[in-house]
Amino acid sequence: MYDLRYVSLGGGPARSSCGLTLGAEGALAIDGAGRDLLVPGGSGADVLLTNEHVLAAIRSRLAPDGAGRVISVCSGSLVLAAAGVLDGRVATTH
């Protein structure tokens, strides 16, 4: 069972490229080892490629014991690659 929590960079609402606004419950934290994280794709993904806070938060999810997972949608895979979490792994995207 999943307990979903929506976060954004600053903790405020995030607007999607189609105009949908999602309410965030808090800001993206770098202390999430062992927790799953879904990174969306879309027109804002390119800005995240050089955002060290986001890249560190992604890396922090991958615990040495394999407890955490990082999932992406579409161009979110480019953000995972920038974070280095795809290094030496097989990944598939469309």
LODO-87737 format. One line per 3 residues: number of its first residue (from 1); their letters; for each residue x, z negated, y negated of N, C-alpha, C, O, CB. Coordinates in pm, whole numbers. Glycine has a CB too. Example, Ala and Ser with C-alpha at 12.3 -4.5 7.8 and 13.67 -1.06 7.14 Angstrom:
! LODO-87737
1) as) 1319:-780:569:1230:-780:450:1320:-780:330:1424:-846:332:1131:-905:447; 1285:-708:225:1367:-714:106:1290:-787:-3:1341:-804:-114:1408:-572:60
//
This chain:
! LODO-87737
1) myd) 84:0:118:0:0:0:88:0:-123:192:-66:-126:-95:-121:0; 48:73:-224:122:81:-349:50:6:-459:-73:8:-469:142:227:-389; 127:-61:-540:79:-124:-662:135:-41:-776:252:-57:-812:122:-277:-673
4) lry) 54:47:-834:102:140:-935:115:72:-1071:30:-8:-1110:9:259:-945; 221:106:-1141:246:56:-1275:300:172:-1357:399:235:-1319:346:-65:-1274; 238:200:-1468:281:309:-1555:371:253:-1664:335:158:-1733:159:382:-1616
7) vsl) 488:315:-1679:582:274:-1783:623:396:-1865:610:510:-1820:708:204:-1721; 671:371:-1984:723:477:-2069:854:429:-2129:892:313:-2110:621:517:-2182; 923:515:-2200:1052:477:-2257:1039:358:-2351:1118:264:-2342:1113:594:-2331
10) ggg) 943:361:-2438:928:253:-2536:819:153:-2503:800:56:-2576:900:311:-2670; 747:175:-2395:640:84:-2356:503:121:-2411:404:56:-2379:674:-53:-2400; 497:225:-2494:370:267:-2552:310:384:-2475:367:430:-2376:389:305:-2698
13) par) 196:432:-2520:129:545:-2454:219:668:-2449:300:690:-2539:-1:578:-2526; 203:748:-2344:278:873:-2329:179:987:-2323:79:980:-2251:369:870:-2201; 206:1091:-2397:116:1208:-2402:175:1319:-2316:291:1357:-2333:95:1256:-2549
16) ssc) 95:1371:-2224:140:1480:-2137:133:1613:-2212:74:1622:-2320:54:1486:-2009; 195:1715:-2154:197:1847:-2218:57:1909:-2228:36:1998:-2310:289:1940:-2142; -38:1863:-2144:-174:1918:-2152:-263:1835:-2245:-382:1864:-2259:-236:1924:-2012
19) glt) -205:1732:-2308:-280:1653:-2405:-335:1522:-2353:-390:1444:-2431:-390:1733:-2455; -321:1495:-2225:-369:1370:-2166:-278:1255:-2209:-156:1266:-2199:-376:1381:-2011; -335:1147:-2257:-257:1031:-2295:-270:924:-2188:-380:886:-2149:-303:976:-2432
22) lga) -155:877:-2140:-150:773:-2038:-106:642:-2102:-7:639:-2175:-54:812:-1922; -178:536:-2075:-141:406:-2126:-33:345:-2040:-47:339:-1918:-263:314:-2133; 74:300:-2103:184:238:-2029:166:87:-2030:115:29:-2126:321:277:-2090
25) ega) 209:24:-1922:202:-122:-1910:329:-189:-1956:336:-312:-1963:172:-161:-1766; 429:-111:-1987:555:-167:-2032:659:-59:-2044:631:59:-2022:601:-275:-1937; 780:-100:-2078:891:-6:-2095:968:8:-1964:971:-82:-1881:985:-53:-2207
28) lai) 1030:123:-1948:1114:150:-1833:1232:54:-1835:1303:45:-1935:1162:297:-1831; 1254:-17:-1726:1361:-117:-1718:1472:-71:-1624:1451:15:-1538:1305:-252:-1671; 1589:-128:-1643:1704:-94:-1560:1723:-196:-1448:1828:-200:-1385:1832:-84:-1645
31) dga) 1625:-278:-1424:1639:-383:-1323:1545:-362:-1204:1492:-457:-1149:1611:-520:-1385; 1526:-236:-1166:1425:-208:-1066:1474:-183:-926:1406:-113:-850:1349:-95:-1108; 1588:-235:-887:1642:-209:-753:1537:-240:-647:1473:-345:-649:1769:-291:-729
34) grd) 1523:-148:-554:1430:-169:-444:1288:-127:-474:1202:-135:-386:1430:-310:-406; 1261:-82:-596:1126:-37:-630:1125:115:-643:1223:175:-686:1077:-102:-761; 1015:175:-605:1001:320:-615:978:361:-760:921:285:-839:885:370:-526
37) llv) 1023:481:-793:1006:535:-928:972:682:-915:1042:755:-845:1133:514:-1016; 866:727:-981:829:868:-984:863:922:-1122:816:871:-1223:679:888:-951; 946:1026:-1125:987:1088:-1250:910:1218:-1266:926:1309:-1184:1141:1114:-1252
40) pgg) 825:1229:-1368:748:1351:-1386:834:1464:-1443:939:1440:-1502:628:1326:-1477; 788:1584:-1424:853:1700:-1484:777:1740:-1608:700:1662:-1663:861:1818:-1384; 798:1861:-1650:726:1911:-1766:817:1934:-1884:940:1927:-1874:616:1816:-1804
43) sga) 754:1963:-1996:829:2003:-2115:921:1894:-2171:1014:1927:-2245:734:2047:-2221; 898:1768:-2140:982:1661:-2191:1101:1628:-2103:1185:1546:-2141:902:1540:-2210; 1110:1689:-1986:1216:1655:-1891:1354:1687:-1947:1449:1614:-1919:1195:1729:-1760
46) dvl) 1367:1794:-2024:1499:1831:-2075:1558:1726:-2169:1680:1712:-2177:1491:1965:-2146; 1474:1653:-2238:1521:1547:-2327:1581:1431:-2248:1671:1362:-2295:1407:1497:-2416; 1530:1410:-2127:1576:1299:-2044:1711:1324:-1978:1775:1230:-1931:1474:1270:-1939
49) ltn) 1755:1448:-1974:1879:1484:-1905:2001:1414:-1962:2101:1396:-1891:1899:1632:-1912; 1995:1374:-2088:2109:1307:-2152:2074:1167:-2200:2151:1106:-2275:2158:1390:-2270; 1960:1116:-2158:1919:982:-2199:1976:881:-2099:1923:864:-1989:1762:970:-2207
52) ehv) 2085:814:-2138:2156:726:-2045:2069:609:-1999:2086:562:-1886:2282:672:-2110; 1977:562:-2082:1887:453:-2040:1801:499:-1921:1787:426:-1823:1796:408:-2159; 1746:618:-1930:1663:672:-1823:1747:696:-1697:1706:660:-1587:1595:804:-1867
55) laa) 1864:756:-1714:1949:785:-1599:1993:657:-1528:1998:652:-1405:2072:867:-1642; 2025:553:-1605:2064:425:-1545:1946:360:-1474:1963:301:-1367:2119:329:-1653; 1827:371:-1532:1707:315:-1467:1679:385:-1335:1637:321:-1238:1585:327:-1560
58) irs) 1702:515:-1330:1683:590:-1205:1784:544:-1102:1748:516:-987:1697:742:-1229; 1909:534:-1141:2014:490:-1047:1987:348:-996:2019:317:-881:2152:496:-1114; 1930:262:-1080:1908:123:-1042:1803:108:-933:1799:4:-867:1866:42:-1163
61) rla) 1720:209:-912:1615:201:-811:1670:213:-670:1606:169:-574:1513:308:-835; 1787:271:-656:1841:298:-524:1927:181:-478:2047:176:-508:1921:428:-523; 1868:90:-408:1938:-27:-356:2028:15:-241:1996:109:-169:1838:-136:-310
64) pdg) 2142:-54:-223:2233:-20:-112:2166:-26:25:2207:45:117:2351:-115:-114; 2063:-109:40:1995:-120:170:1888:-13:188:1817:-12:289:1932:-257:184; 1875:79:91:1779:188:102:1636:148:70:1543:221:103:1784:243:238
67) agr) 1617:31:6:1482:-18:-19:1407:64:-123:1285:78:-112:1489:-161:-65; 1474:120:-220:1404:192:-326:1403:342:-302:1489:396:-233:1467:163:-460; 1304:408:-360:1294:553:-353:1275:607:-493:1212:543:-577:1178:599:-260
70) vis) 1331:725:-516:1311:796:-642:1248:929:-607:1302:1005:-527:1446:814:-723; 1135:957:-669:1058:1077:-640:1044:1153:-771:1036:1092:-878:917:1042:-578; 1043:1285:-765:1021:1362:-887:917:1469:-862:886:1506:-749:1153:1426:-936
73) vcs) 864:1518:-971:769:1628:-969:832:1742:-1049:873:1723:-1163:629:1585:-1028; 839:1858:-989:883:1981:-1055:1019:1962:-1124:1117:1927:-1058:779:2026:-1157; 1027:1985:-1254:1154:1978:-1326:1208:1836:-1339:1317:1816:-1392:1140:2038:-1463
76) gsl) 1133:1738:-1293:1186:1602:-1284:1306:1596:-1191:1388:1505:-1202:1078:1506:-1237; 1316:1693:-1100:1431:1697:-1009:1561:1720:-1087:1668:1676:-1043:1412:1808:-904; 1554:1788:-1200:1672:1808:-1284:1720:1675:-1342:1839:1654:-1359:1643:1908:-1397
79) vla) 1625:1587:-1373:1660:1454:-1424:1727:1372:-1314:1824:1301:-1340:1534:1380:-1476; 1677:1382:-1192:1740:1312:-1079:1881:1364:-1057:1973:1286:-1030:1656:1330:-950; 1900:1494:-1069:2034:1551:-1053:2127:1501:-1164:2242:1469:-1137:2027:1706:-1055
82) aag) 2078:1494:-1287:2160:1445:-1398:2200:1299:-1377:2307:1257:-1420:2083:1461:-1531; 2113:1222:-1311:2143:1082:-1283:2243:1067:-1168:2298:960:-1146:2014:1006:-1249; 2265:1176:-1095:2360:1173:-984:2302:1127:-852:2375:1114:-754:2473:1086:-1019
85) vld) 2172:1102:-846:2114:1049:-723:2092:1156:-616:2059:1124:-502:1983:982:-753; 2110:1283:-652:2098:1390:-553:2234:1432:-497:2240:1513:-405:2029:1510:-614; 2341:1377:-552:2476:1413:-505:2489:1389:-355:2464:1279:-306:2583:1331:-582
88) grv) 2528:1492:-283:2550:1482:-139:2422:1476:-59:2426:1445:61:2631:1363:-109; 2309:1504:-120:2180:1498:-49:2113:1634:-53:2142:1717:-139:2087:1391:-112; 2026:1656:41:1944:1777:42:1817:1746:-36:1754:1642:-16:1911:1823:188
91) att) 1779:1837:-125:1657:1819:-203:1582:1951:-207:1643:2058:-207:1689:1769:-348; 1452:1943:-212:1368:2062:-219:1275:2049:-339:1220:1941:-365:1287:2082:-88; 1259:2157:-412:1165:2161:-523:1103:2300:-527:1140:2387:-449:1235:2126:-659
94) h) 1010:2319:-615:948:2453:-623:986:2520:-752:944:2632:-778:793:2444:-612
//
